[in-house]
Amino acid sequence: MKIFLVTLLVFSFFSSIFAETAEDKDPVQPITNEDIFSQLQKHQADSTILGINSITFGIATLIISISIASIIFEVTRKHTKEIHNDSKKFVKLTNLLHDGNFYYNTGDYKNAKKQYDRYLEIQPDDTTVLHNLGATLEQLERWEEAVELYERTIQIDPNNAGLRNNLGLAYEQIGRPYDAAITYYRGLEIDFSHGDILNNIGKLYAEKFDNHEMAFSFYDRVINEKLYDGPEDLAQAIFNKAIDFRLRGNYPKALELLNEALVHDKNNEKTLTEKTNTLYNLQQFGEAIQCANIVLKIYPKSDNVLLAKANALMDSGLLLDSIRATNEYILRNPMNYQAYHNIGVALVKFGYTGLAQIFFEQATTLNPQSVDSHFNLGTGYLLLGMPEPALSPLERAYELDPTNFDVNGNLAECLRRQRQWERAFQFYFNAFKINPFSPFILEAMSHVLETLGQRRLAIDCLQLSLDVEDLEDS
């Protein structure tokens, strides 16, 4: 810039010299010898000045050219530096994205998150990487963070239906089904034929809102309008329909659809697992065990299938094999109450009720809301002839499920053995209201009423129990 200013000053100076040499001439006069001689001398001087001016002009031109070249060089240098910096930035971002994707695809989600975070420090509004980071947070089960990230990403890219789908799934995970539904619908406003959203909103209606007709309408759209990218997506839609039937207790239809889903996605772990559970629900225990073995051969770490296999083994009468399978499951999942409960049930069937109590106690500790575990713990103490320690778990089971026939009946029996006659009658009567055709309850009520001095009512209960037995025999 300095060179350019100096050049302008030089150019202005010589321009003034040129202006001075271009003064106006006098009017034409008669030419004399003196004039001729004078003109010759002046011409010689003018030639000298012109020569000097030409040299000066050349120097000025050279200076201007150098200045322009300097300016061009400076601009080019800065531009080259910017290109170089952009190139280094591009390479760094590319490497971070590559490493993040590599870690994600190999299941190293913590390191994947680190790479995506570093990428976003440089380029915070890259929606692709924001989307990848959201998927990573889902794998890490950091759902609250995933929700915040997807909400921020949607502000940048509000017309991305896939982002709406992921946000809806994250909302479901943190217990916000209505927000999930709204988000899915907004995604469908962007893309009315988005297969994943249709599948997910159908599942939401079935599982959270108990609206199976609406759920089916979404599943059928995916299947009938072929709104899927490949056979796996078609299998997912069929699988969702199967789960809906299974939730409603229609196990034969569920099994039919699960088999259809496996035609399109042969070795899908989730579908095979649900088939195992459905076969178990249908009491086809042998087939359930065979299906579980197929799954475990393909997916040896499939814990849910291992537990389903253990249940099927138990109900098949293969109690020792069931205990082995359940124990293997506990080694992988030491905090799962259901496994401890199942071993307890198997031990009771083997006749080891005292040992079973240890497992029932552990199950109630891990899950204080389990009715079955509290009930079996209390019942186990009754079988061991210990009504006092049986009372607390049976009362807890009643608090959790006051309309359970077995809970009311066993709690009444526990109180009867402790000679708490009035309370015992209360729970026997509760059980009678739930099932008025149980001879055992009627006989027990008759005994309690007689003890309370209500002989006439005791005789009526006893007669009714005999009538029920006769009706059952006939």
C-alpha positions as CSV (number, residue, x, y, z in Angstrom):
1,M,0.0,0.0,0.0
2,K,2.9,2.4,0.8
3,I,4.5,1.7,-2.5
4,F,1.2,2.5,-4.2
5,L,0.9,5.9,-2.5
6,V,4.5,6.8,-3.4
7,T,3.8,5.8,-7.0
8,L,0.8,8.1,-7.1
9,L,2.9,11.1,-5.8
10,V,5.6,10.5,-8.4
11,F,3.0,10.2,-11.1
12,S,1.4,13.4,-10.0
13,F,4.7,15.2,-10.0
14,F,5.6,14.2,-13.6
15,S,2.2,15.0,-14.8
16,S,2.7,18.6,-13.6
17,I,6.0,18.7,-15.6
18,F,4.2,17.5,-18.7
19,A,1.6,20.2,-18.2
20,E,4.2,22.9,-18.0
21,T,5.8,21.9,-21.3
22,A,2.4,22.2,-23.0
23,E,2.1,26.0,-22.6
24,D,0.1,28.0,-25.2
25,K,2.1,29.4,-28.2
26,D,2.2,33.1,-29.3
27,P,0.4,34.1,-32.5
28,V,2.4,33.5,-35.7
29,Q,5.1,36.2,-36.4
30,P,7.2,36.8,-39.4
31,I,10.2,34.4,-39.4
32,T,13.7,35.9,-39.3
33,N,17.2,34.3,-39.2
34,E,17.4,35.1,-35.5
35,D,14.0,33.3,-35.1
36,I,15.3,30.3,-37.0
37,F,18.4,30.1,-34.9
38,S,16.3,30.6,-31.8
39,Q,13.9,27.9,-32.8
40,L,16.8,25.5,-33.4
41,Q,18.2,26.2,-30.0
42,K,14.7,25.8,-28.4
43,H,14.1,22.5,-30.3
44,Q,17.4,21.2,-29.1
45,A,16.4,22.1,-25.5
46,D,13.0,20.6,-25.9
47,S,14.5,17.4,-27.2
48,T,16.7,17.3,-24.1
49,I,13.6,17.9,-21.9
50,L,11.6,15.3,-23.8
51,G,14.3,12.8,-23.4
52,I,14.4,13.5,-19.7
53,N,10.7,13.3,-19.5
54,S,10.6,10.0,-21.4
55,I,13.1,8.5,-19.0
56,T,11.1,9.8,-16.0
57,F,7.9,8.4,-17.5
58,G,9.6,5.1,-18.0
59,I,10.7,5.1,-14.4
60,A,7.2,6.0,-13.2
61,T,5.7,3.3,-15.3
62,L,8.2,0.8,-13.8
63,I,7.4,1.9,-10.3
64,I,3.6,1.6,-11.0
65,S,4.2,-1.9,-12.4
66,I,6.2,-2.9,-9.4
67,S,3.5,-1.5,-7.1
68,I,0.8,-3.4,-8.9
69,A,2.8,-6.6,-8.9
70,S,3.4,-6.1,-5.1
71,I,-0.3,-5.6,-4.5
72,I,-1.1,-8.8,-6.6
73,F,1.5,-10.7,-4.7
74,E,0.2,-9.6,-1.3
75,V,-3.4,-10.5,-2.3
76,T,-2.3,-13.9,-3.7
77,R,-0.2,-14.6,-0.6
78,K,-3.2,-14.0,1.7
79,H,-5.5,-16.0,-0.5
80,T,-3.0,-18.9,-0.6
81,K,-2.7,-18.8,3.2
82,E,-6.5,-18.9,3.5
83,I,-6.7,-21.8,1.1
84,H,-3.9,-23.6,3.0
85,N,-5.7,-23.0,6.3
86,D,-9.0,-24.2,4.8
87,S,-7.2,-27.3,3.5
88,K,-5.8,-28.1,6.9
89,K,-9.2,-27.6,8.5
90,F,-10.8,-29.8,5.9
91,V,-8.3,-32.6,6.5
92,K,-8.7,-32.3,10.3
93,L,-12.5,-32.4,10.1
94,T,-12.4,-35.4,7.7
95,N,-10.1,-37.3,10.1
96,L,-12.3,-36.6,13.1
97,L,-15.4,-37.7,11.2
98,H,-13.7,-40.8,10.0
99,D,-12.4,-41.7,13.5
100,G,-15.8,-41.0,15.0
101,N,-17.6,-43.2,12.5
102,F,-15.0,-45.9,13.0
103,Y,-15.4,-46.0,16.8
104,Y,-19.2,-45.9,16.4
105,N,-19.3,-48.8,14.0
106,T,-17.0,-50.9,16.3
107,G,-19.2,-50.2,19.3
108,D,-16.7,-47.8,21.1
109,Y,-19.3,-45.2,21.7
110,K,-17.4,-43.2,24.3
111,N,-14.5,-42.6,21.9
112,A,-17.0,-41.9,19.1
113,K,-18.5,-39.2,21.2
114,K,-15.1,-37.6,21.9
115,Q,-14.3,-37.4,18.1
116,Y,-17.7,-35.9,17.3
117,D,-17.4,-33.4,20.1
118,R,-14.0,-32.2,18.8
119,Y,-15.5,-32.0,15.3
120,L,-18.3,-29.8,16.5
121,E,-15.9,-27.5,18.4
122,I,-14.6,-26.5,14.9
123,Q,-17.8,-26.7,13.0
124,P,-20.8,-26.5,15.4
125,D,-23.6,-26.4,12.9
126,D,-22.8,-29.5,10.9
127,T,-26.2,-31.3,11.0
128,T,-24.7,-34.6,9.9
129,V,-22.3,-34.8,12.8
130,L,-24.9,-33.5,15.2
131,H,-27.1,-36.4,14.0
132,N,-24.3,-38.9,14.5
133,L,-23.6,-37.6,18.0
134,G,-27.3,-38.0,18.8
135,A,-27.2,-41.6,17.7
136,T,-24.1,-42.1,19.9
137,L,-25.8,-40.6,22.9
138,E,-28.7,-43.1,22.3
139,Q,-26.3,-46.0,22.4
140,L,-24.8,-44.7,25.7
141,E,-28.4,-44.4,27.0
142,R,-27.9,-40.7,27.7
143,W,-31.4,-39.9,26.5
144,E,-31.8,-36.5,28.1
145,E,-28.7,-35.3,26.4
146,A,-29.9,-36.8,23.1
147,V,-33.2,-34.9,23.4
148,E,-31.4,-31.6,23.9
149,L,-29.1,-32.3,21.0
150,Y,-31.9,-33.2,18.6
151,E,-33.9,-30.2,19.6
152,R,-30.9,-27.9,18.9
153,T,-30.3,-29.7,15.6
154,I,-33.9,-29.2,14.5
155,Q,-33.5,-25.5,15.0
156,I,-30.7,-25.6,12.4
157,D,-32.5,-28.0,10.0
158,P,-36.2,-27.8,10.7
159,N,-37.3,-29.7,7.6
160,N,-35.4,-32.9,8.4
161,A,-38.0,-35.7,9.0
162,G,-35.3,-38.1,10.1
163,L,-34.3,-35.8,12.9
164,R,-38.0,-35.6,14.0
165,N,-38.1,-39.4,14.1
166,N,-35.0,-39.7,16.3
167,L,-36.3,-37.0,18.6
168,G,-39.6,-38.9,19.0
169,L,-37.7,-42.1,19.9
170,A,-35.7,-40.2,22.5
171,Y,-38.9,-38.6,24.0
172,E,-40.3,-42.1,24.4
173,Q,-37.2,-43.2,26.3
174,I,-37.5,-40.4,28.9
175,G,-41.2,-41.0,29.4
176,R,-42.7,-38.3,27.3
177,P,-45.0,-40.2,24.9
178,Y,-47.3,-37.2,24.1
179,D,-44.2,-35.1,23.0
180,A,-43.1,-38.2,21.0
181,A,-46.5,-38.3,19.2
182,I,-46.4,-34.6,18.4
183,T,-42.9,-34.9,17.1
184,Y,-43.7,-37.9,14.9
185,Y,-46.7,-36.0,13.4
186,R,-44.6,-33.0,12.6
187,G,-42.2,-35.4,10.9
188,L,-45.0,-36.7,8.8
189,E,-46.0,-33.2,7.8
190,I,-42.5,-33.0,6.2
191,D,-42.6,-36.5,4.7
192,F,-46.0,-38.2,4.9
193,S,-44.5,-41.4,3.5
194,H,-41.6,-41.7,6.0
195,G,-41.6,-45.5,6.8
196,D,-39.6,-45.3,10.1
197,I,-41.9,-42.6,11.5
198,L,-45.0,-44.6,10.5
199,N,-43.6,-47.7,12.2
200,N,-42.7,-45.9,15.4
201,I,-45.9,-43.9,15.8
202,G,-47.8,-47.2,15.3
203,K,-45.8,-48.8,18.0
204,L,-46.4,-45.8,20.2
205,Y,-50.2,-46.0,19.8
206,A,-50.1,-49.8,20.6
207,E,-47.9,-49.7,23.6
208,K,-48.6,-46.4,25.2
209,F,-52.1,-45.4,24.2
210,D,-53.6,-48.9,23.8
211,N,-55.1,-47.9,20.5
212,H,-54.5,-51.0,18.3
213,E,-56.7,-49.9,15.4
214,M,-54.7,-46.7,14.9
215,A,-51.5,-48.7,15.3
216,F,-52.6,-51.1,12.6
217,S,-53.4,-48.3,10.2
218,F,-49.8,-47.1,10.3
219,Y,-48.3,-50.5,10.0
220,D,-50.6,-51.3,7.1
221,R,-49.6,-48.1,5.3
222,V,-45.9,-49.2,5.4
223,I,-46.7,-52.7,4.2
224,N,-49.4,-51.9,1.6
225,E,-47.8,-48.8,0.1
226,K,-44.3,-50.4,0.3
227,L,-42.9,-47.5,2.3
228,Y,-39.7,-49.3,3.2
229,D,-36.2,-49.3,1.8
230,G,-35.6,-53.0,1.9
231,P,-36.7,-56.4,3.2
232,E,-35.4,-55.5,6.7
233,D,-37.7,-52.5,6.9
234,L,-40.7,-54.6,5.7
235,A,-39.8,-57.2,8.4
236,Q,-39.9,-54.4,11.0
237,A,-43.4,-53.4,10.1
238,I,-44.6,-57.0,10.2
239,F,-42.8,-57.5,13.5
240,N,-44.6,-54.5,15.0
241,K,-47.9,-56.0,14.0
242,A,-46.9,-59.3,15.6
243,I,-46.0,-57.5,18.9
244,D,-49.3,-55.8,18.9
245,F,-51.1,-59.1,18.7
246,R,-48.9,-60.5,21.4
247,L,-49.7,-57.6,23.7
248,R,-53.3,-58.5,23.3
249,G,-52.8,-62.1,24.0
250,N,-53.4,-63.4,20.5
251,Y,-50.3,-65.6,20.5
252,P,-51.2,-67.7,17.4
253,K,-51.6,-64.7,15.2
254,A,-48.4,-63.2,16.7
255,L,-46.5,-66.4,15.9
256,E,-47.8,-66.3,12.3
257,L,-46.6,-62.8,11.7
258,L,-43.2,-63.4,13.4
259,N,-42.6,-66.3,11.0
260,E,-43.6,-64.0,8.1
261,A,-41.1,-61.3,9.3
262,L,-38.4,-63.9,9.5
263,V,-39.0,-64.7,5.8
264,H,-37.8,-61.1,5.0
265,D,-35.1,-60.9,7.7
266,K,-34.0,-64.4,8.4
267,N,-31.6,-64.0,11.4
268,N,-33.0,-60.9,13.1
269,E,-32.2,-61.3,16.8
270,K,-35.2,-59.4,18.0
271,T,-37.7,-61.3,15.9
272,L,-36.2,-64.7,16.9
273,T,-36.3,-63.6,20.6
274,E,-40.0,-62.7,20.4
275,K,-40.7,-66.0,18.6
276,T,-39.1,-67.8,21.5
277,N,-41.2,-66.0,24.0
278,T,-44.4,-66.5,21.9
279,L,-43.8,-70.2,21.7
280,Y,-43.4,-70.2,25.5
281,N,-46.7,-68.3,25.8
282,L,-48.3,-71.0,23.7
283,Q,-46.8,-73.6,26.0
284,Q,-44.9,-75.1,23.1
285,F,-41.9,-75.5,25.3
286,G,-39.9,-77.9,23.1
287,E,-40.2,-75.5,20.1
288,A,-39.3,-72.6,22.3
289,I,-36.1,-74.3,23.5
290,Q,-35.2,-75.2,19.9
291,C,-35.7,-71.6,18.8
292,A,-33.7,-70.3,21.7
293,N,-30.8,-72.6,20.8
294,I,-30.9,-71.3,17.2
295,V,-30.7,-67.7,18.5
296,L,-27.9,-68.5,20.9
297,K,-25.9,-70.2,18.2
298,I,-26.0,-67.0,16.1
299,Y,-26.0,-64.5,19.0
300,P,-24.3,-66.2,21.9
301,K,-24.6,-63.1,24.1
302,S,-28.3,-62.8,23.7
303,D,-29.3,-62.6,27.3
304,N,-33.0,-62.3,26.9
305,V,-33.2,-65.5,24.9
306,L,-31.1,-67.2,27.5
307,L,-33.6,-66.3,30.1
308,A,-36.5,-67.4,27.9
309,K,-34.8,-70.7,27.3
310,A,-34.4,-71.1,31.1
311,N,-38.1,-70.5,31.6
312,A,-39.0,-73.0,28.9
313,L,-36.7,-75.6,30.4
314,M,-38.4,-75.1,33.8
315,D,-41.9,-75.6,32.4
316,S,-40.7,-78.6,30.4
317,G,-39.7,-80.2,33.7
318,L,-36.0,-80.0,33.0
319,L,-35.4,-78.2,36.3
320,L,-31.6,-78.8,36.6
321,D,-31.0,-77.5,33.0
322,S,-33.2,-74.5,33.8
323,I,-31.1,-73.7,36.9
324,R,-27.9,-74.0,34.9
325,A,-29.2,-71.6,32.2
326,T,-30.5,-69.2,34.7
327,N,-27.3,-69.2,36.7
328,E,-25.4,-68.4,33.4
329,Y,-27.7,-65.5,32.9
330,I,-27.1,-64.3,36.5
331,L,-23.4,-64.3,35.9
332,R,-23.9,-61.9,33.0
333,N,-26.7,-59.9,34.7
334,P,-26.2,-60.0,38.4
335,M,-28.8,-57.3,39.1
336,N,-31.8,-59.0,37.3
337,Y,-34.4,-59.9,39.8
338,Q,-36.3,-62.2,37.5
339,A,-33.4,-64.6,37.2
340,Y,-33.2,-65.0,41.0
341,H,-37.0,-65.4,41.2
342,N,-36.9,-68.2,38.5
343,I,-34.2,-70.1,40.4
344,G,-36.3,-69.9,43.5
345,V,-39.3,-71.3,41.7
346,A,-37.2,-74.2,40.3
347,L,-35.8,-75.0,43.7
348,V,-39.3,-75.1,45.2
349,K,-40.3,-77.6,42.5
350,F,-37.2,-79.7,43.4
351,G,-38.3,-79.6,47.1
352,Y,-35.6,-77.2,48.3
353,T,-37.9,-74.6,49.7
354,G,-35.5,-73.4,52.3
355,L,-32.8,-72.7,49.7
356,A,-35.3,-71.1,47.4
357,Q,-36.1,-68.5,50.1
358,I,-32.6,-67.0,49.6
359,F,-33.3,-66.4,45.9
360,F,-36.8,-64.9,46.6
361,E,-35.3,-62.6,49.2
362,Q,-32.7,-61.4,46.7
363,A,-35.4,-60.9,44.0
364,T,-37.5,-58.7,46.4
365,T,-34.4,-56.7,47.3
366,L,-33.6,-56.0,43.6
367,N,-37.2,-55.3,42.7
368,P,-39.4,-54.2,45.7
369,Q,-42.4,-53.9,43.3
370,S,-42.5,-57.5,42.3
371,V,-45.8,-59.1,43.4
372,D,-44.7,-62.6,42.5
373,S,-41.4,-62.4,44.4
374,H,-43.1,-61.2,47.6
375,F,-45.9,-63.7,47.2
376,N,-43.5,-66.7,46.7
377,L,-41.3,-65.6,49.6
378,G,-44.3,-65.5,51.9
379,T,-45.7,-68.7,50.6
380,G,-42.3,-70.4,51.0
381,Y,-42.3,-69.5,54.7
382,L,-45.9,-71.0,55.0
383,L,-44.7,-74.2,53.4
384,L,-41.9,-74.3,55.9
385,G,-44.4,-73.9,58.7
386,M,-43.2,-70.4,59.6
387,P,-46.3,-68.0,59.5
388,E,-44.6,-65.2,61.4
389,P,-42.0,-64.3,58.8
390,A,-44.5,-65.1,56.0
391,L,-46.8,-62.2,57.1
392,S,-44.7,-59.2,56.0
393,P,-44.0,-60.3,52.4
394,L,-47.6,-61.4,51.9
395,E,-48.9,-58.1,53.2
396,R,-46.5,-56.3,50.8
397,A,-47.8,-58.4,47.9
398,Y,-51.4,-57.4,48.9
399,E,-50.4,-53.7,48.9
400,L,-49.0,-54.1,45.4
401,D,-52.0,-56.2,44.0
402,P,-55.1,-56.2,46.3
403,T,-57.2,-58.0,43.7
404,N,-55.0,-61.0,43.4
405,F,-56.9,-64.1,44.4
406,D,-53.8,-66.2,45.5
407,V,-52.4,-63.3,47.5
408,N,-55.6,-62.8,49.5
409,G,-56.0,-66.5,50.1
410,N,-52.4,-67.1,51.3
411,L,-52.5,-63.9,53.5
412,A,-55.7,-65.2,55.1
413,E,-54.1,-68.6,55.7
414,C,-51.1,-66.9,57.3
415,L,-53.3,-64.9,59.6
416,R,-55.4,-68.0,60.4
417,R,-52.3,-69.9,61.5
418,Q,-51.5,-66.9,63.8
419,R,-55.1,-67.1,65.2
420,Q,-55.9,-63.6,63.9
421,W,-59.4,-64.8,63.1
422,E,-61.1,-61.6,62.2
423,R,-58.4,-60.4,59.9
424,A,-58.2,-63.9,58.4
425,F,-61.9,-63.8,57.6
426,Q,-61.5,-60.4,55.9
427,F,-59.0,-61.7,53.4
428,Y,-60.8,-65.0,52.9
429,F,-63.9,-63.0,52.1
430,N,-61.8,-60.9,49.6
431,A,-60.7,-64.0,47.9
432,F,-64.3,-65.3,47.8
433,K,-65.5,-62.1,46.1
434,I,-62.7,-62.6,43.5
435,N,-63.6,-66.3,43.0
436,P,-66.8,-67.5,44.7
437,F,-66.3,-71.1,43.4
438,S,-63.2,-72.1,45.3
439,P,-63.9,-75.0,47.7
440,F,-60.6,-74.4,49.6
441,I,-61.7,-70.7,50.4
442,L,-65.2,-71.8,51.3
443,E,-64.0,-74.5,53.7
444,A,-61.4,-72.1,55.3
445,M,-64.1,-69.4,55.7
446,S,-66.4,-72.0,57.4
447,H,-63.6,-72.9,59.9
448,V,-62.9,-69.3,60.7
449,L,-66.7,-68.4,61.1
450,E,-67.2,-71.4,63.5
451,T,-64.2,-70.2,65.6
452,L,-65.8,-66.7,65.7
453,G,-69.1,-68.3,66.9
454,Q,-70.9,-67.8,63.6
455,R,-72.0,-71.4,63.4
456,R,-75.0,-70.9,61.0
457,L,-72.8,-69.0,58.5
458,A,-70.1,-71.6,58.9
459,I,-72.6,-74.4,57.9
460,D,-73.8,-72.4,54.9
461,C,-70.2,-71.9,53.7
462,L,-69.4,-75.6,54.2
463,Q,-72.6,-76.7,52.3
464,L,-71.7,-74.3,49.5
465,S,-68.2,-75.8,49.2
466,L,-69.7,-79.3,48.9
467,D,-72.1,-78.1,46.2
468,V,-69.1,-76.6,44.3
469,E,-67.2,-79.8,44.6
470,D,-70.2,-81.8,43.3
471,L,-70.6,-79.4,40.4
472,E,-66.9,-79.8,39.5
473,D,-67.2,-83.6,39.7
474,S,-70.2,-83.6,37.4
